[in-house]
Amino acid sequence: MKSLNLFLTLVLFSASVLSQYKNISDKTPEQIAERRSDKLRKILNLDDYQYKQVYEILYNSVSAVKNLREKMKNSDTDKKVLRSEIRKIRTETYEKIKPVLKPEQLNKFEELREKKMEKAKERRNKRHRKF
């Protein structure tokens, strides 16, 4: 009986934790762009005009990536091609956001981007490490 209670508790806890982490593909491009724009507004202190511009850029980027993923899902295209195309879209997005920002915001944005890239590199290295 005690082990059954423990098992049920673990199952319920796992279900509640997993429900908190919805897959990003469940969100619309509008929701994703809004969340990212809000985060940048807070970190970079964007004014309303900058926020609107950044939102539009991010919305177009997210929509393009989502469309690309859908198109690639229905074809037998290599994952490396998909990654390359997504990387290209992200680079273009970065280049479009840069002129919208003031110099001090741009410095902070570049630092944020570098930290994000470093974390991604660490995750990649961790996945590919052999034990």
Buried (B, 14 or more C-beta within 10 A) or exposed (E): EEEEEEEEEEEEEEEEEEEEEEEEEEBEBEEBBBBBBBEBBEEBEBEEEBBEBBBBBBBBBBBBBBEBBEEBEEEEEEEEEBEEBBEEBBEBBBEBBEEBBEEEBBEBBEEBEEEEEEEEEEEEEEEEEEE
